[in-house]
Amino acid sequence: MVESIVLTVTGMKCGGCESNVVEKLSSLEGIAQVSASSKENTVSIEFDAEKIDLSTIQRTISDAGFAVNLE
Ligand SMILES: [Cu+2]
C-alpha cells in the first residue's frame, strides 16, 4: 500500500540540494515519488510501506547531510 508523507527537512539551500535528496531517495526500493522544496523546507514522499520503512527514509536524508525535523 502506498503511503504519503511530508517531512520537514532543513539544510537544503538550492536546487542542487533538492536534486541530491530526490536522487538518493528515488534510488531506494519502495519509493514511488519524491519531491523536495528548499524554500518550504519539505520533502514529500510516496512510498510502499511494505518495502521501505520511515526510518530508512529518514536515515537516507540525514546521510545526505540534511536534518529531518520530527515533531
Ligand atoms: Cu544546495
PDB file of the backbone (N, CA, C, O) and the ligand in Angstrom, with CONECT records:
HET     CU  A 101       1
ATOM      1  N   MET A   1       0.837  -1.197   0.000  1.00  0.00           N
ATOM      2  CA  MET A   1       0.000   0.000   0.000  1.00  0.00           C
ATOM      3  C   MET A   1       0.872   1.247   0.000  1.00  0.00           C
ATOM      4  O   MET A   1       1.813   1.361   0.786  1.00  0.00           O
ATOM      5  N   VAL A   2       0.554   2.168  -0.879  1.00  0.00           N
ATOM      6  CA  VAL A   2       1.367   3.385  -0.973  1.00  0.00           C
ATOM      7  C   VAL A   2       0.890   4.407   0.057  1.00  0.00           C
ATOM      8  O   VAL A   2      -0.293   4.733   0.149  1.00  0.00           O
ATOM      9  N   GLU A   3       1.849   4.891   0.815  1.00  0.00           N
ATOM     10  CA  GLU A   3       1.553   5.934   1.793  1.00  0.00           C
ATOM     11  C   GLU A   3       2.255   7.201   1.371  1.00  0.00           C
ATOM     12  O   GLU A   3       3.265   7.156   0.669  1.00  0.00           O
ATOM     13  N   SER A   4       1.722   8.336   1.797  1.00  0.00           N
ATOM     14  CA  SER A   4       2.442   9.567   1.501  1.00  0.00           C
ATOM     15  C   SER A   4       2.697  10.331   2.780  1.00  0.00           C
ATOM     16  O   SER A   4       1.917  10.297   3.731  1.00  0.00           O
ATOM     17  N   ILE A   5       3.824  11.021   2.763  1.00  0.00           N
ATOM     18  CA  ILE A   5       4.230  11.772   3.944  1.00  0.00           C
ATOM     19  C   ILE A   5       4.950  13.029   3.491  1.00  0.00           C
ATOM     20  O   ILE A   5       5.614  13.041   2.454  1.00  0.00           O
ATOM     21  N   VAL A   6       4.814  14.075   4.272  1.00  0.00           N
ATOM     22  CA  VAL A   6       5.585  15.287   4.029  1.00  0.00           C
ATOM     23  C   VAL A   6       6.477  15.503   5.243  1.00  0.00           C
ATOM     24  O   VAL A   6       5.988  15.730   6.349  1.00  0.00           O
ATOM     25  N   LEU A   7       7.784  15.430   5.032  1.00  0.00           N
ATOM     26  CA  LEU A   7       8.735  15.621   6.124  1.00  0.00           C
ATOM     27  C   LEU A   7       9.267  17.048   6.100  1.00  0.00           C
ATOM     28  O   LEU A   7       9.457  17.635   5.035  1.00  0.00           O
ATOM     29  N   THR A   8       9.502  17.593   7.280  1.00  0.00           N
ATOM     30  CA  THR A   8      10.175  18.880   7.380  1.00  0.00           C
ATOM     31  C   THR A   8      11.676  18.612   7.411  1.00  0.00           C
ATOM     32  O   THR A   8      12.188  17.941   8.307  1.00  0.00           O
ATOM     33  N   VAL A   9      12.367  19.153   6.408  1.00  0.00           N
ATOM     34  CA  VAL A   9      13.804  18.897   6.264  1.00  0.00           C
ATOM     35  C   VAL A   9      14.522  20.232   6.132  1.00  0.00           C
ATOM     36  O   VAL A   9      14.215  21.020   5.237  1.00  0.00           O
ATOM     37  N   THR A  10      15.472  20.484   7.017  1.00  0.00           N
ATOM     38  CA  THR A  10      16.214  21.737   6.937  1.00  0.00           C
ATOM     39  C   THR A  10      17.626  21.484   6.425  1.00  0.00           C
ATOM     40  O   THR A  10      18.163  20.383   6.541  1.00  0.00           O
ATOM     41  N   GLY A  11      18.211  22.532   5.856  1.00  0.00           N
ATOM     42  CA  GLY A  11      19.576  22.451   5.372  1.00  0.00           C
ATOM     43  C   GLY A  11      19.672  22.478   3.853  1.00  0.00           C
ATOM     44  O   GLY A  11      20.764  22.631   3.305  1.00  0.00           O
ATOM     45  N   MET A  12      18.536  22.330   3.162  1.00  0.00           N
ATOM     46  CA  MET A  12      18.557  22.408   1.700  1.00  0.00           C
ATOM     47  C   MET A  12      18.577  23.882   1.309  1.00  0.00           C
ATOM     48  O   MET A  12      17.730  24.664   1.740  1.00  0.00           O
ATOM     49  N   LYS A  13      19.564  24.252   0.480  1.00  0.00           N
ATOM     50  CA  LYS A  13      19.744  25.670   0.153  1.00  0.00           C
ATOM     51  C   LYS A  13      19.407  26.012  -1.291  1.00  0.00           C
ATOM     52  O   LYS A  13      19.143  27.172  -1.608  1.00  0.00           O
ATOM     53  N   CYS A  14      19.414  25.031  -2.154  1.00  0.00           N
ATOM     54  CA  CYS A  14      19.237  25.342  -3.578  1.00  0.00           C
ATOM     55  C   CYS A  14      18.695  24.127  -4.318  1.00  0.00           C
ATOM     56  O   CYS A  14      18.431  23.079  -3.729  1.00  0.00           O
ATOM     57  N   GLY A  15      18.536  24.301  -5.628  1.00  0.00           N
ATOM     58  CA  GLY A  15      18.036  23.213  -6.455  1.00  0.00           C
ATOM     59  C   GLY A  15      18.936  21.993  -6.433  1.00  0.00           C
ATOM     60  O   GLY A  15      18.472  20.863  -6.581  1.00  0.00           O
ATOM     61  N   GLY A  16      20.254  22.234  -6.243  1.00  0.00           N
ATOM     62  CA  GLY A  16      21.197  21.110  -6.176  1.00  0.00           C
ATOM     63  C   GLY A  16      20.940  20.246  -4.961  1.00  0.00           C
ATOM     64  O   GLY A  16      21.010  19.019  -5.034  1.00  0.00           O
ATOM     65  N   CYS A  17      20.644  20.888  -3.845  1.00  0.00           N
ATOM     66  CA  CYS A  17      20.318  20.150  -2.619  1.00  0.00           C
ATOM     67  C   CYS A  17      19.030  19.350  -2.826  1.00  0.00           C
ATOM     68  O   CYS A  17      18.931  18.190  -2.427  1.00  0.00           O
ATOM     69  N   GLU A  18      18.055  19.993  -3.455  1.00  0.00           N
ATOM     70  CA  GLU A  18      16.785  19.307  -3.714  1.00  0.00           C
ATOM     71  C   GLU A  18      17.027  18.066  -4.568  1.00  0.00           C
ATOM     72  O   GLU A  18      16.525  16.984  -4.262  1.00  0.00           O
ATOM     73  N   SER A  19      17.805  18.230  -5.649  1.00  0.00           N
ATOM     74  CA  SER A  19      18.082  17.091  -6.536  1.00  0.00           C
ATOM     75  C   SER A  19      18.822  15.986  -5.821  1.00  0.00           C
ATOM     76  O   SER A  19      18.569  14.803  -6.047  1.00  0.00           O
ATOM     77  N   ASN A  20      19.746  16.381  -4.950  1.00  0.00           N
ATOM     78  CA  ASN A  20      20.511  15.403  -4.178  1.00  0.00           C
ATOM     79  C   ASN A  20      19.570  14.519  -3.356  1.00  0.00           C
ATOM     80  O   ASN A  20      19.672  13.293  -3.383  1.00  0.00           O
ATOM     81  N   VAL A  21      18.664  15.151  -2.634  1.00  0.00           N
ATOM     82  CA  VAL A  21      17.708  14.407  -1.808  1.00  0.00           C
ATOM     83  C   VAL A  21      16.798  13.534  -2.685  1.00  0.00           C
ATOM     84  O   VAL A  21      16.560  12.363  -2.389  1.00  0.00           O
ATOM     85  N   VAL A  22      16.302  14.134  -3.763  1.00  0.00           N
ATOM     86  CA  VAL A  22      15.378  13.397  -4.633  1.00  0.00           C
ATOM     87  C   VAL A  22      16.073  12.180  -5.246  1.00  0.00           C
ATOM     88  O   VAL A  22      15.504  11.089  -5.297  1.00  0.00           O
ATOM     89  N   GLU A  23      17.323  12.383  -5.714  1.00  0.00           N
ATOM     90  CA  GLU A  23      18.041  11.267  -6.341  1.00  0.00           C
ATOM     91  C   GLU A  23      18.330  10.154  -5.355  1.00  0.00           C
ATOM     92  O   GLU A  23      18.153   8.977  -5.669  1.00  0.00           O
ATOM     93  N   LYS A  24      18.778  10.526  -4.155  1.00  0.00           N
ATOM     94  CA  LYS A  24      19.125   9.491  -3.171  1.00  0.00           C
ATOM     95  C   LYS A  24      17.890   8.702  -2.771  1.00  0.00           C
ATOM     96  O   LYS A  24      17.941   7.476  -2.674  1.00  0.00           O
ATOM     97  N   LEU A  25      16.783   9.394  -2.540  1.00  0.00           N
ATOM     98  CA  LEU A  25      15.562   8.683  -2.136  1.00  0.00           C
ATOM     99  C   LEU A  25      15.001   7.858  -3.292  1.00  0.00           C
ATOM    100  O   LEU A  25      14.536   6.736  -3.093  1.00  0.00           O
ATOM    101  N   SER A  26      15.048   8.418  -4.496  1.00  0.00           N
ATOM    102  CA  SER A  26      14.479   7.720  -5.650  1.00  0.00           C
ATOM    103  C   SER A  26      15.197   6.412  -5.940  1.00  0.00           C
ATOM    104  O   SER A  26      14.615   5.485  -6.503  1.00  0.00           O
ATOM    105  N   SER A  27      16.476   6.343  -5.548  1.00  0.00           N
ATOM    106  CA  SER A  27      17.243   5.128  -5.832  1.00  0.00           C
ATOM    107  C   SER A  27      16.873   3.979  -4.891  1.00  0.00           C
ATOM    108  O   SER A  27      17.296   2.843  -5.108  1.00  0.00           O
ATOM    109  N   LEU A  28      16.096   4.262  -3.860  1.00  0.00           N
ATOM    110  CA  LEU A  28      15.726   3.215  -2.902  1.00  0.00           C
ATOM    111  C   LEU A  28      14.531   2.422  -3.404  1.00  0.00           C
ATOM    112  O   LEU A  28      13.621   2.960  -4.035  1.00  0.00           O
ATOM    113  N   GLU A  29      14.559   1.131  -3.107  1.00  0.00           N
ATOM    114  CA  GLU A  29      13.431   0.250  -3.414  1.00  0.00           C
ATOM    115  C   GLU A  29      12.216   0.692  -2.596  1.00  0.00           C
ATOM    116  O   GLU A  29      12.327   0.912  -1.390  1.00  0.00           O
ATOM    117  N   GLY A  30      11.072   0.821  -3.239  1.00  0.00           N
ATOM    118  CA  GLY A  30       9.850   1.108  -2.498  1.00  0.00           C
ATOM    119  C   GLY A  30       9.440   2.570  -2.507  1.00  0.00           C
ATOM    120  O   GLY A  30       8.374   2.928  -2.006  1.00  0.00           O
ATOM    121  N   ILE A  31      10.304   3.427  -3.089  1.00  0.00           N
ATOM    122  CA  ILE A  31       9.938   4.834  -3.182  1.00  0.00           C
ATOM    123  C   ILE A  31       9.233   5.063  -4.515  1.00  0.00           C
ATOM    124  O   ILE A  31       9.792   4.787  -5.576  1.00  0.00           O
ATOM    125  N   ALA A  32       8.001   5.570  -4.453  1.00  0.00           N
ATOM    126  CA  ALA A  32       7.221   5.748  -5.674  1.00  0.00           C
ATOM    127  C   ALA A  32       7.398   7.145  -6.255  1.00  0.00           C
ATOM    128  O   ALA A  32       7.439   7.319  -7.473  1.00  0.00           O
ATOM    129  N   GLN A  33       7.502   8.129  -5.385  1.00  0.00           N
ATOM    130  CA  GLN A  33       7.507   9.518  -5.853  1.00  0.00           C
ATOM    131  C   GLN A  33       8.174  10.383  -4.788  1.00  0.00           C
ATOM    132  O   GLN A  33       7.905  10.220  -3.598  1.00  0.00           O
ATOM    133  N   VAL A  34       9.041  11.299  -5.208  1.00  0.00           N
ATOM    134  CA  VAL A  34       9.665  12.220  -4.258  1.00  0.00           C
ATOM    135  C   VAL A  34       9.709  13.611  -4.854  1.00  0.00           C
ATOM    136  O   VAL A  34       9.992  13.778  -6.040  1.00  0.00           O
ATOM    137  N   SER A  35       9.431  14.613  -4.030  1.00  0.00           N
ATOM    138  CA  SER A  35       9.743  15.971  -4.441  1.00  0.00           C
ATOM    139  C   SER A  35      10.264  16.718  -3.227  1.00  0.00           C
ATOM    140  O   SER A  35       9.870  16.442  -2.094  1.00  0.00           O
ATOM    141  N   ALA A  36      11.161  17.673  -3.481  1.00  0.00           N
ATOM    142  CA  ALA A  36      11.778  18.405  -2.382  1.00  0.00           C
ATOM    143  C   ALA A  36      11.692  19.894  -2.658  1.00  0.00           C
ATOM    144  O   ALA A  36      11.820  20.327  -3.803  1.00  0.00           O
ATOM    145  N   SER A  37      11.476  20.677  -1.611  1.00  0.00           N
ATOM    146  CA  SER A  37      11.448  22.123  -1.744  1.00  0.00           C
ATOM    147  C   SER A  37      12.364  22.766  -0.713  1.00  0.00           C
ATOM    148  O   SER A  37      12.125  22.678   0.491  1.00  0.00           O
ATOM    149  N   SER A  38      13.414  23.412  -1.201  1.00  0.00           N
ATOM    150  CA  SER A  38      14.335  24.092  -0.277  1.00  0.00           C
ATOM    151  C   SER A  38      13.665  25.341   0.304  1.00  0.00           C
ATOM    152  O   SER A  38      13.982  25.768   1.414  1.00  0.00           O
ATOM    153  N   LYS A  39      12.750  25.911  -0.451  1.00  0.00           N
ATOM    154  CA  LYS A  39      12.027  27.095   0.001  1.00  0.00           C
ATOM    155  C   LYS A  39      11.101  26.777   1.173  1.00  0.00           C
ATOM    156  O   LYS A  39      11.052  27.502   2.167  1.00  0.00           O
ATOM    157  N   GLU A  40      10.373  25.677   1.026  1.00  0.00           N
ATOM    158  CA  GLU A  40       9.402  25.283   2.051  1.00  0.00           C
ATOM    159  C   GLU A  40      10.011  24.407   3.140  1.00  0.00           C
ATOM    160  O   GLU A  40       9.369  24.126   4.153  1.00  0.00           O
ATOM    161  N   ASN A  41      11.255  23.976   2.927  1.00  0.00           N
ATOM    162  CA  ASN A  41      11.887  23.002   3.836  1.00  0.00           C
ATOM    163  C   ASN A  41      11.067  21.721   3.959  1.00  0.00           C
ATOM    164  O   ASN A  41      10.864  21.206   5.058  1.00  0.00           O
ATOM    165  N   THR A  42      10.601  21.218   2.826  1.00  0.00           N
ATOM    166  CA  THR A  42       9.818  19.985   2.857  1.00  0.00           C
ATOM    167  C   THR A  42      10.331  18.973   1.843  1.00  0.00           C
ATOM    168  O   THR A  42      10.876  19.321   0.795  1.00  0.00           O
ATOM    169  N   VAL A  43      10.137  17.716   2.195  1.00  0.00           N
ATOM    170  CA  VAL A  43      10.349  16.620   1.256  1.00  0.00           C
ATOM    171  C   VAL A  43       9.071  15.790   1.281  1.00  0.00           C
ATOM    172  O   VAL A  43       8.684  15.251   2.318  1.00  0.00           O
ATOM    173  N   SER A  44       8.422  15.695   0.124  1.00  0.00           N
ATOM    174  CA  SER A  44       7.175  14.945   0.006  1.00  0.00           C
ATOM    175  C   SER A  44       7.480  13.601  -0.648  1.00  0.00           C
ATOM    176  O   SER A  44       8.125  13.530  -1.693  1.00  0.00           O
ATOM    177  N   ILE A  45       7.003  12.548  -0.010  1.00  0.00           N
ATOM    178  CA  ILE A  45       7.375  11.204  -0.448  1.00  0.00           C
ATOM    179  C   ILE A  45       6.140  10.316  -0.505  1.00  0.00           C
ATOM    180  O   ILE A  45       5.306  10.318   0.401  1.00  0.00           O
ATOM    181  N   GLU A  46       6.044   9.555  -1.595  1.00  0.00           N
ATOM    182  CA  GLU A  46       5.075   8.463  -1.644  1.00  0.00           C
ATOM    183  C   GLU A  46       5.879   7.184  -1.638  1.00  0.00           C
ATOM    184  O   GLU A  46       6.787   7.002  -2.448  1.00  0.00           O
ATOM    185  N   PHE A  47       5.539   6.300  -0.717  1.00  0.00           N
ATOM    186  CA  PHE A  47       6.355   5.079  -0.592  1.00  0.00           C
ATOM    187  C   PHE A  47       5.477   3.886  -0.269  1.00  0.00           C
ATOM    188  O   PHE A  47       4.372   4.017   0.257  1.00  0.00           O
ATOM    189  N   ASP A  48       6.012   2.705  -0.604  1.00  0.00           N
ATOM    190  CA  ASP A  48       5.329   1.454  -0.308  1.00  0.00           C
ATOM    191  C   ASP A  48       5.811   0.969   1.062  1.00  0.00           C
ATOM    192  O   ASP A  48       6.946   0.518   1.214  1.00  0.00           O
ATOM    193  N   ALA A  49       4.938   1.070   2.034  1.00  0.00           N
ATOM    194  CA  ALA A  49       5.315   0.770   3.419  1.00  0.00           C
ATOM    195  C   ALA A  49       5.704  -0.699   3.618  1.00  0.00           C
ATOM    196  O   ALA A  49       6.294  -1.052   4.639  1.00  0.00           O
ATOM    197  N   GLU A  50       5.374  -1.549   2.647  1.00  0.00           N
ATOM    198  CA  GLU A  50       5.799  -2.953   2.772  1.00  0.00           C
ATOM    199  C   GLU A  50       7.227  -3.146   2.298  1.00  0.00           C
ATOM    200  O   GLU A  50       7.847  -4.167   2.593  1.00  0.00           O
ATOM    201  N   LYS A  51       7.752  -2.178   1.569  1.00  0.00           N
ATOM    202  CA  LYS A  51       9.102  -2.326   1.010  1.00  0.00           C
ATOM    203  C   LYS A  51      10.131  -1.455   1.701  1.00  0.00           C
ATOM    204  O   LYS A  51      11.319  -1.777   1.702  1.00  0.00           O
ATOM    205  N   ILE A  52       9.685  -0.350   2.290  1.00  0.00           N
ATOM    206  CA  ILE A  52      10.652   0.547   2.927  1.00  0.00           C
ATOM    207  C   ILE A  52       9.980   1.180   4.139  1.00  0.00           C
ATOM    208  O   ILE A  52       8.793   1.504   4.103  1.00  0.00           O
ATOM    209  N   ASP A  53      10.740   1.354   5.203  1.00  0.00           N
ATOM    210  CA  ASP A  53      10.138   1.990   6.375  1.00  0.00           C
ATOM    211  C   ASP A  53      10.645   3.421   6.528  1.00  0.00           C
ATOM    212  O   ASP A  53      11.628   3.837   5.915  1.00  0.00           O
ATOM    213  N   LEU A  54       9.943   4.131   7.352  1.00  0.00           N
ATOM    214  CA  LEU A  54      10.212   5.549   7.531  1.00  0.00           C
ATOM    215  C   LEU A  54      11.618   5.805   8.065  1.00  0.00           C
ATOM    216  O   LEU A  54      12.249   6.797   7.700  1.00  0.00           O
ATOM    217  N   SER A  55      12.110   4.919   8.924  1.00  0.00           N
ATOM    218  CA  SER A  55      13.435   5.167   9.499  1.00  0.00           C
ATOM    219  C   SER A  55      14.516   5.090   8.420  1.00  0.00           C
ATOM    220  O   SER A  55      15.503   5.821   8.489  1.00  0.00           O
ATOM    221  N   THR A  56      14.344   4.219   7.430  1.00  0.00           N
ATOM    222  CA  THR A  56      15.299   4.149   6.318  1.00  0.00           C
ATOM    223  C   THR A  56      15.261   5.443   5.502  1.00  0.00           C
ATOM    224  O   THR A  56      16.296   5.952   5.071  1.00  0.00           O
ATOM    225  N   ILE A  57      14.069   5.955   5.302  1.00  0.00           N
ATOM    226  CA  ILE A  57      13.907   7.217   4.572  1.00  0.00           C
ATOM    227  C   ILE A  57      14.597   8.353   5.325  1.00  0.00           C
ATOM    228  O   ILE A  57      15.322   9.156   4.739  1.00  0.00           O
ATOM    229  N   GLN A  58      14.358   8.404   6.625  1.00  0.00           N
ATOM    230  CA  GLN A  58      14.961   9.466   7.442  1.00  0.00           C
ATOM    231  C   GLN A  58      16.478   9.359   7.456  1.00  0.00           C
ATOM    232  O   GLN A  58      17.180  10.368   7.382  1.00  0.00           O
ATOM    233  N   ARG A  59      16.980   8.139   7.552  1.00  0.00           N
ATOM    234  CA  ARG A  59      18.425   7.939   7.584  1.00  0.00           C
ATOM    235  C   ARG A  59      19.056   8.370   6.265  1.00  0.00           C
ATOM    236  O   ARG A  59      20.127   8.975   6.253  1.00  0.00           O
ATOM    237  N   THR A  60      18.398   8.062   5.169  1.00  0.00           N
ATOM    238  CA  THR A  60      18.916   8.439   3.846  1.00  0.00           C
ATOM    239  C   THR A  60      19.025   9.956   3.716  1.00  0.00           C
ATOM    240  O   THR A  60      19.993  10.473   3.159  1.00  0.00           O
ATOM    241  N   ILE A  61      18.030  10.655   4.229  1.00  0.00           N
ATOM    242  CA  ILE A  61      18.063  12.122   4.171  1.00  0.00           C
ATOM    243  C   ILE A  61      19.178  12.663   5.071  1.00  0.00           C
ATOM    244  O   ILE A  61      19.908  13.571   4.675  1.00  0.00           O
ATOM    245  N   SER A  62      19.310  12.110   6.277  1.00  0.00           N
ATOM    246  CA  SER A  62      20.394  12.602   7.153  1.00  0.00           C
ATOM    247  C   SER A  62      21.760  12.263   6.595  1.00  0.00           C
ATOM    248  O   SER A  62      22.688  13.064   6.702  1.00  0.00           O
ATOM    249  N   ASP A  63      21.903  11.068   5.991  1.00  0.00           N
ATOM    250  CA  ASP A  63      23.187  10.704   5.396  1.00  0.00           C
ATOM    251  C   ASP A  63      23.553  11.637   4.247  1.00  0.00           C
ATOM    252  O   ASP A  63      24.733  11.822   3.949  1.00  0.00           O
ATOM    253  N   ALA A  64      22.560  12.220   3.607  1.00  0.00           N
ATOM    254  CA  ALA A  64      22.821  13.172   2.523  1.00  0.00           C
ATOM    255  C   ALA A  64      23.232  14.535   3.092  1.00  0.00           C
ATOM    256  O   ALA A  64      23.638  15.419   2.338  1.00  0.00           O
ATOM    257  N   GLY A  65      23.131  14.711   4.408  1.00  0.00           N
ATOM    258  CA  GLY A  65      23.608  15.930   5.037  1.00  0.00           C
ATOM    259  C   GLY A  65      22.524  16.907   5.447  1.00  0.00           C
ATOM    260  O   GLY A  65      22.805  18.069   5.741  1.00  0.00           O
ATOM    261  N   PHE A  66      21.284  16.438   5.466  1.00  0.00           N
ATOM    262  CA  PHE A  66      20.185  17.336   5.818  1.00  0.00           C
ATOM    263  C   PHE A  66      19.489  16.835   7.083  1.00  0.00           C
ATOM    264  O   PHE A  66      19.552  15.654   7.425  1.00  0.00           O
ATOM    265  N   ALA A  67      18.830  17.759   7.761  1.00  0.00           N
ATOM    266  CA  ALA A  67      18.222  17.411   9.051  1.00  0.00           C
ATOM    267  C   ALA A  67      16.723  17.192   8.897  1.00  0.00           C
ATOM    268  O   ALA A  67      16.000  18.051   8.393  1.00  0.00           O
ATOM    269  N   VAL A  68      16.278  16.030   9.340  1.00  0.00           N
ATOM    270  CA  VAL A  68      14.845  15.732   9.357  1.00  0.00           C
ATOM    271  C   VAL A  68      14.308  16.156  10.710  1.00  0.00           C
ATOM    272  O   VAL A  68      14.757  15.666  11.746  1.00  0.00           O
ATOM    273  N   ASN A  69      13.348  17.068  10.699  1.00  0.00           N
ATOM    274  CA  ASN A  69      12.753  17.535  11.965  1.00  0.00           C
ATOM    275  C   ASN A  69      11.488  16.755  12.241  1.00  0.00           C
ATOM    276  O   ASN A  69      10.521  16.826  11.483  1.00  0.00           O
ATOM    277  N   LEU A  70      11.502  16.026  13.307  1.00  0.00           N
ATOM    278  CA  LEU A  70      10.322  15.239  13.675  1.00  0.00           C
ATOM    279  C   LEU A  70       9.598  15.951  14.794  1.00  0.00           C
ATOM    280  O   LEU A  70      10.200  16.349  15.792  1.00  0.00           O
ATOM    281  N   GLU A  71       8.298  16.108  14.615  1.00  0.00           N
ATOM    282  CA  GLU A  71       7.572  16.796  15.673  1.00  0.00           C
ATOM    283  C   GLU A  71       7.002  15.800  16.660  1.00  0.00           C
ATOM    284  O   GLU A  71       6.352  16.194  17.629  1.00  0.00           O
TER     285      GLU A  71
HETATM  286 CU    CU A 101      22.243  23.363  -2.495  1.00  0.00          CU2+
END
